[in-house]
């Protein structure tokens, strides 16, 4: 097997493509021949030791894969050789082979390509948990998505529309705005790549102008930093502010705003929710596959890299220039 290994803390330049013996599945595990791996923001952090999970080195980044079952460990039922599965691995996905607990593998239909399956669970799982479980988004409500052209953001735009909401997509460039309109966003809004106090006031007023007099019912914030406060100032009475991520920095929120707005600030820690409510996660994934089969959602893959260039995929993502999802594909034969 081949794997792109993190051998020392640092950026993508520290990764090394290595040939290793093929692994064997242990009890309760599957051996999966990886066809493709999704690239997500945590992958850029885990190799720098800046993520909650710090696996012992050497390890391969890559927390989301799709492939075929090659071997089945003792005690595993419900799977056959050749089954198409997708799974969250946490790490290890930037490799041609991976072993994983059978309980974490999800079969997917033949109508879903491996590329789509590899870009499915993380972004749609996060955004569906946020909008359905944490915000209880209702039809005809207004949803504001910050960072709407990224992986989780674009998933939130699609899901918001599928759930019947009016969606305002906030992004940093015109090409990202056009991308979000292609996903069905009702309105788009550009924000500056750097924002000061005066820019915050302008941004808040622009959101309010698009949202209307009642304000935004749900804010999906995948950006953080100085963009958070103006978004919160635009929220409606009984609104729900979803804390999803903060690549622009951890924001400082004046706590008088939730009081005055009668709103909720709600944390979205999807990974922990999977652990605490596995039955709810399984139900959500089943519903998401149904939405995919009904053509209401589809991963928007804008960039694809071979395994030996996966470091470039991480660089592309870390620059916050990616539209939708970024993919790593594996060589046909090893």
C-alpha positions as a printed NumPy array, in Angstrom:
array([[  0.   ,   0.   ,   0.   ],
       [  0.94 ,   3.634,  -0.366],
       [  0.264,   6.324,   2.233],
       [  1.075,  10.006,   2.532],
       [  2.461,  10.203,   6.058],
       [  2.885,  13.022,   8.527],
       [  6.345,  12.405,   9.965],
       [  6.752,  15.701,  11.884],
       [  4.446,  18.56 ,  12.909],
       [  4.125,  21.139,  10.166],
       [  2.494,  22.029,   6.884],
       [  1.895,  19.933,   3.764],
       [  5.593,  20.081,   2.906],
       [  6.304,  17.724,   5.84 ],
       [  4.233,  14.893,   4.328],
       [  6.056,  11.922,   2.799],
       [  4.679,   9.401,   0.295],
       [  5.632,   5.959,   1.63 ],
       [  5.167,   2.331,   0.596],
       [  4.056,   0.059,   3.453],
       [  2.825,  -3.532,   3.855],
       [ -0.916,  -3.929,   3.318],
       [ -2.731,  -3.932,   6.678],
       [ -4.864,  -6.815,   7.927],
       [ -8.28 ,  -6.246,   9.506],
       [ -8.539,  -7.097,  13.186],
       [-11.584,  -8.419,  14.962],
       [-14.601,  -6.246,  14.203],
       [-12.783,  -4.454,  11.382],
       [-12.915,  -4.124,   7.605],
       [-10.027,  -3.675,   5.213],
       [-11.07 ,  -1.105,   2.627],
       [ -9.351,  -0.395,  -0.674],
       [ -9.653,   3.374,  -0.782],
       [-10.828,   4.87 ,  -4.068],
       [-11.056,   8.5  ,  -2.964],
       [-10.706,  10.648,   0.146],
       [-12.402,  13.928,   0.921],
       [-10.243,  16.84 ,   2.091],
       [-11.534,  18.807,   5.076],
       [-10.262,  21.683,   7.193],
       [ -9.312,  19.438,  10.152],
       [ -6.82 ,  17.692,   7.836],
       [ -4.853,  20.946,   7.64 ],
       [ -4.802,  21.197,  11.442],
       [ -4.07 ,  17.599,  12.443],
       [ -0.691,  17.554,  10.664],
       [  0.297,  20.67 ,  12.656],
       [ -0.809,  19.181,  16.007],
       [ -3.471,  21.907,  16.182],
       [ -6.499,  19.592,  16.197],
       [ -8.315,  17.964,  19.129],
       [ -7.084,  14.55 ,  17.948],
       [ -3.298,  14.033,  17.962],
       [ -2.512,  10.555,  16.628],
       [  0.993,   9.12 ,  17.139],
       [  3.335,   9.581,  14.195],
       [  3.782,   8.538,  11.552],
       [  0.167,   8.788,  10.43 ],
       [ -1.695,   9.697,   7.262],
       [ -4.154,  12.573,   7.392],
       [ -7.524,  12.134,   5.726],
       [-10.651,  11.739,   7.822],
       [-13.176,  10.734,   5.171],
       [-12.962,   7.937,   2.579],
       [-14.909,   5.834,   0.118],
       [-13.851,   2.485,  -1.289],
       [-14.475,  -1.244,  -1.55 ],
       [-14.315,  -3.903,   1.149],
       [-11.266,  -6.096,   0.477],
       [-11.216,  -8.263,   3.621],
       [-13.429,  -8.836,   6.646],
       [-12.209,  -9.356,  10.2  ],
       [-13.533, -11.904,  12.662],
       [-16.886, -11.134,  14.224],
       [-18.09 ,  -8.857,  11.426],
       [-21.539,  -9.451,   9.966],
       [-23.556,  -7.562,   7.384],
       [-20.72 ,  -6.929,   4.92 ],
       [-19.415,  -8.809,   1.889],
       [-16.225,  -8.542,  -0.133],
       [-16.742,  -5.87 ,  -2.78 ],
       [-19.284,  -3.806,  -0.833],
       [-19.046,  -0.076,  -1.55 ],
       [-18.589,   1.795,   1.727],
       [-17.904,   5.295,   2.924],
       [-16.625,   6.114,   6.387],
       [-15.159,   8.697,   8.689],
       [-11.675,   7.579,   9.687],
       [-10.463,  10.563,  11.728],
       [ -7.113,  10.1  ,  10.036],
       [ -5.471,   7.523,   7.778],
       [ -7.54 ,   8.254,   4.684],
       [ -4.711,   9.528,   2.474],
       [ -3.716,   5.945,   1.726],
       [ -4.614,   3.214,  -0.71 ],
       [ -5.723,   0.857,   2.086],
       [ -7.231,   1.468,   5.502],
       [ -8.652,  -0.702,   8.268],
       [-11.63 ,   0.634,  10.168],
       [-14.292,  -0.57 ,  12.61 ],
       [-17.106,  -2.168,  10.654],
       [-19.586,  -0.235,  12.801],
       [-18.36 ,   3.018,  11.226],
       [-18.707,   1.893,   7.601],
       [-21.79 ,   2.979,   5.665],
       [-22.894,   1.23 ,   2.496],
       [-23.912,   3.539,  -0.323],
       [-25.864,   2.949,  -3.537],
       [-24.222,   2.077,  -6.85 ],
       [-25.717,   5.263,  -8.31 ],
       [-23.376,   7.31 ,  -6.105],
       [-19.826,   7.53 ,  -7.506],
       [-16.908,   6.927,  -5.139],
       [-15.91 ,  10.563,  -5.583],
       [-19.272,  11.817,  -4.284],
       [-19.278,   9.286,  -1.444],
       [-15.82 ,  10.42 ,  -0.306],
       [-17.098,  13.987,  -0.016],
       [-20.431,  13.213,   1.598],
       [-20.432,  12.392,   5.3  ],
       [-18.332,  15.169,   6.813],
       [-19.853,  18.246,   5.186],
       [-23.455,  17.1  ,   4.874],
       [-23.345,  15.395,   8.273],
       [-22.082,  18.586,   9.928],
       [-24.51 ,  20.903,   8.181],
       [-27.563,  18.664,   8.556],
       [-26.859,  18.196,  12.261],
       [-26.485,  21.98 ,  12.554],
       [-29.628,  22.96 ,  10.666],
       [-31.895,  20.077,  11.7  ],
       [-30.795,  19.092,  15.21 ],
       [-29.308,  22.312,  16.587],
       [-31.298,  25.048,  14.826],
       [-34.551,  23.22 ,  13.986],
       [-34.638,  25.224,  10.745],
       [-38.201,  25.611,   9.496],
       [-39.581,  26.183,   5.992],
       [-39.868,  29.868,   5.045],
       [-37.279,  30.946,   7.622],
       [-34.271,  32.994,   6.506],
       [-30.855,  31.341,   6.769],
       [-27.59 ,  33.291,   6.543],
       [-24.521,  31.176,   5.726],
       [-21.07 ,  32.679,   6.353],
       [-18.32 ,  31.011,   4.327],
       [-21.016,  29.706,   2.009],
       [-18.694,  28.582,  -0.802],
       [-16.616,  26.195,   1.336],
       [-17.285,  22.537,   2.027],
       [-19.651,  22.769,   4.985],
       [-20.961,  26.149,   3.832],
       [-22.018,  24.956,   0.392],
       [-23.627,  21.906,   2.021],
       [-25.564,  24.284,   4.292],
       [-26.773,  26.262,   1.271],
       [-28.029,  23.108,  -0.445],
       [-29.634,  21.717,   2.695],
       [-31.199,  25.055,   3.591],
       [-32.936,  25.1  ,   0.225],
       [-33.948,  21.431,   0.523],
       [-35.491,  22.274,   3.922],
       [-37.503,  25.134,   2.428],
       [-35.571,  28.111,   3.8  ],
       [-34.686,  31.391,   2.112],
       [-30.876,  31.34 ,   1.911],
       [-28.485,  34.296,   1.982],
       [-24.949,  33.183,   1.064],
       [-22.141,  35.408,   2.372],
       [-18.771,  34.983,   0.655],
       [-15.534,  36.851,  -0.033],
       [-15.473,  37.03 ,  -3.842],
       [-17.694,  37.325,  -6.882],
       [-16.806,  33.878,  -8.227],
       [-17.827,  32.372,  -4.885],
       [-21.107,  34.303,  -5.06 ],
       [-21.802,  32.9  ,  -8.52 ],
       [-21.002,  29.414,  -7.237],
       [-23.515,  29.804,  -4.395],
       [-26.19 ,  31.056,  -6.773],
       [-25.645,  27.902,  -8.823],
       [-26.454,  25.934,  -5.637],
       [-29.757,  27.759,  -5.276],
       [-28.916,  30.621,  -2.895],
       [-31.656,  33.245,  -3.025],
       [-29.308,  36.133,  -2.238],
       [-25.543,  36.566,  -2.105],
       [-23.489,  39.048,  -0.131],
       [-19.797,  39.895,  -0.437],
       [-17.689,  40.649,   2.622],
       [-14.151,  41.996,   2.766],
       [-11.312,  39.538,   3.369],
       [-10.233,  41.765,   6.269],
       [-12.834,  43.593,   8.34 ],
       [-12.461,  46.393,  10.91 ],
       [-15.015,  48.12 ,  13.163],
       [-16.327,  50.3  ,  10.358],
       [-16.489,  47.286,   8.069],
       [-18.459,  45.414,  10.72 ],
       [-21.119,  48.134,  10.734],
       [-21.326,  48.066,   6.947],
       [-21.575,  44.285,   6.889],
       [-24.349,  44.264,   9.522],
       [-26.345,  46.853,   7.564],
       [-25.94 ,  44.884,   4.327],
       [-27.213,  41.705,   5.993],
       [-30.192,  43.564,   7.472],
       [-31.04 ,  45.057,   4.071],
       [-31.233,  41.596,   2.504],
       [-32.902,  39.886,   5.47 ],
       [-35.724,  42.398,   5.791],
       [-37.169,  44.045,   8.894],
       [-37.534,  40.825,  10.909],
       [-33.9  ,  39.798,  10.508],
       [-32.211,  36.427,   9.981],
       [-33.764,  33.432,  11.741],
       [-30.665,  31.224,  11.613],
       [-27.005,  32.175,  11.188],
       [-24.634,  29.393,  10.115],
       [-21.18 ,  30.722,  10.968],
       [-18.315,  28.72 ,   9.498],
       [-15.959,  31.738,   9.517],
       [-15.857,  33.38 ,  12.961],
       [-13.457,  36.265,  13.616],
       [-14.744,  39.798,  13.144],
       [-17.583,  38.559,  10.928],
       [-19.465,  36.998,  13.837],
       [-20.671,  40.133,  15.636],
       [-22.279,  41.843,  12.61 ],
       [-24.026,  38.571,  11.727],
       [-25.353,  38.299,  15.27 ],
       [-26.57 ,  41.909,  15.137],
       [-28.717,  40.961,  12.136],
       [-30.45 ,  38.051,  13.868],
       [-34.202,  37.933,  14.427],
       [-36.037,  37.596,  17.726],
       [-35.721,  33.958,  18.851],
       [-33.014,  33.466,  16.231],
       [-30.405,  30.712,  16.435],
       [-26.735,  31.48 ,  15.896],
       [-24.773,  28.338,  14.956],
       [-21.094,  28.254,  15.904],
       [-19.59 ,  25.913,  13.305],
       [-15.969,  26.987,  12.847],
       [-13.6  ,  29.913,  12.994],
       [-10.837,  29.899,  10.361],
       [-10.852,  33.713,  10.67 ],
       [-10.235,  33.461,  14.431],
       [-12.265,  32.865,  17.584],
       [-14.728,  35.785,  17.873],
       [-15.45 ,  37.898,  20.934],
       [-19.205,  38.329,  21.289],
       [-20.804,  41.108,  23.397],
       [-23.195,  39.108,  25.552],
       [-25.717,  41.928,  25.654],
       [-26.64 ,  41.001,  22.072],
       [-28.175,  37.582,  22.854],
       [-30.136,  39.248,  25.653],
       [-31.443,  42.073,  23.455],
       [-32.205,  39.733,  20.548],
       [-33.751,  36.982,  22.665],
       [-31.626,  34.604,  20.594],
       [-29.568,  31.487,  21.184],
       [-25.88 ,  30.949,  20.492],
       [-25.642,  27.233,  19.722],
       [-22.478,  25.171,  19.444],
       [-22.19 ,  22.651,  16.614],
       [-19.732,  19.877,  17.524],
       [-20.854,  17.271,  15.041],
       [-18.067,  14.792,  15.807],
       [-19.096,  14.631,  19.455],
       [-22.755,  14.34 ,  18.503],
       [-21.974,  11.211,  16.467],
       [-20.453,   9.682,  19.594],
       [-23.246,  10.766,  21.937],
       [-26.151,   9.961,  19.598],
       [-25.12 ,   7.24 ,  17.111],
       [-28.747,   6.358,  16.347],
       [-29.492,   9.99 ,  15.475],
       [-26.387,  10.111,  13.268],
       [-27.445,   6.939,  11.467],
       [-30.906,   8.404,  10.854],
       [-29.434,  11.648,   9.542],
       [-27.113,   9.842,   7.112],
       [-30.011,   7.744,   5.853],
       [-32.053,  10.897,   5.251],
       [-29.104,  12.566,   3.515],
       [-28.641,   9.614,   1.159],
       [-32.352,   9.924,   0.395],
       [-31.886,  13.614,  -0.458],
       [-28.966,  12.676,  -2.72 ],
       [-31.005,  10.013,  -4.509],
       [-33.78 ,  12.597,  -4.978],
       [-31.224,  14.973,  -6.574],
       [-31.733,  17.608,  -3.868],
       [-28.074,  17.577,  -2.808],
       [-24.835,  16.625,  -4.552],
       [-21.228,  17.19 ,  -3.448],
       [-19.724,  20.082,  -5.368],
       [-16.211,  18.845,  -6.151],
       [-14.183,  21.672,  -7.651],
       [-10.643,  20.29 ,  -7.313],
       [ -9.136,  16.791,  -7.432],
       [ -5.56 ,  15.702,  -6.68 ],
       [ -3.752,  12.39 ,  -6.946],
       [ -2.38 ,  10.859,  -3.741],
       [  1.177,  12.023,  -4.461],
       [ -0.156,  15.61 ,  -4.738],
       [ -2.416,  15.501,  -1.682],
       [ -0.207,  18.072,   0.043],
       [ -1.247,  20.533,  -2.661],
       [ -4.884,  19.766,  -1.844],
       [ -4.27 ,  20.762,   1.79 ],
       [ -2.543,  23.975,   0.699],
       [ -5.454,  24.775,  -1.616],
       [ -7.922,  24.287,   1.219],
       [ -5.937,  26.23 ,   3.823],
       [ -5.884,  29.307,   1.563],
       [ -9.697,  29.417,   1.814],
       [ -9.923,  29.574,  -1.963],
       [-11.693,  26.247,  -2.461],
       [-15.208,  26.127,  -3.877],
       [-17.205,  23.262,  -2.412],
       [-15.193,  20.105,  -1.866],
       [-11.614,  19.091,  -2.634],
       [-10.816,  15.44 ,  -3.396],
       [ -7.814,  13.098,  -3.284],
       [ -7.942,  10.088,  -5.624],
       [ -5.93 ,   6.897,  -5.311],
       [ -3.88 ,   5.159,  -8.023],
       [ -5.787,   2.435,  -9.847],
       [ -3.427,  -0.374,  -8.77 ],
       [ -0.719,  -0.73 ,  -6.128]])
